[in-house]
Amino acid sequence: MLVKVAPMGEQVVEVNVEVGSTVCQILDTADVDHNDRAITVNNESATLNTSVSSDGSIISLANKMKGGK
């Protein structure tokens, strides 16, 4: 299945992976580093262990918000 990896501020990468691959496996295939960023799969909160089973899914990575004073 085709999955898009979209790290904020970086180039979007499309990869072909097996149905049920984890986010971690997909990031490795796309050669994208997690860098402790927040992960969403199709706009739903996810973790590195989340399985992806839909063709055309989009994994987004965004810097986590930090609280201020």
N, C-alpha and C positions, 0 to 999 in steps of 0.2 A: 504494500500500500504506500501511497505517496503522502509524506508528512512535511509540513513547513516548520522550520525553526526560526523564530523571529526575536533575536536578542535586541533590546532597546538600543538604538543608536548604532547598530551594526547591520551588516548585510543579511538579508533573509536567505536561508539555505534550504533547499528541497532535497529530501533523501527518500529512497525506497527502503522500507523495512518490513519485517514480518508482522502480521496482525498480532496484537498482544504484547508487542515490545514495550519495555518500560521507558519512561522519560530518560533515565540515565543511559540506557542502551542507544536511544535515538540521538542524544546529545553527543555520545562518543562517535557514532557513525557520522554525524554532521561536523565533527571536530570543533564543537562549541563548548567552551568552559562554563560551568554553572556559576562560578564566582559568588556563591551565596546569595544569588538573586532570587526574587519571588518568581514562582512558576505558575503559569496557567495553561490549561489545555482547553481550547475552544471556550475561552473566557471563564472557565471554572478553576478554582484553586486546585493545585496539584502538588505532588512531591516527586522526588526522583524515582520512587517506587511505583508511581501511577502507571497502569497499563493503558496503552493507546490502541484502540481497535477500529477506529473509523478512518477510512480513506479520506484524504483532504484535511485532516486535523491540523490545527495550528498550535504549536507550543510557543508561548511568549515568555520571555525572561525580562524582568524589570528590576532596577535597583530598589531595595527596600527603603521605605520612608523612615527617616529618623526623627524622633521628637526633638523639639527645641525649647528654649526658655522663653 
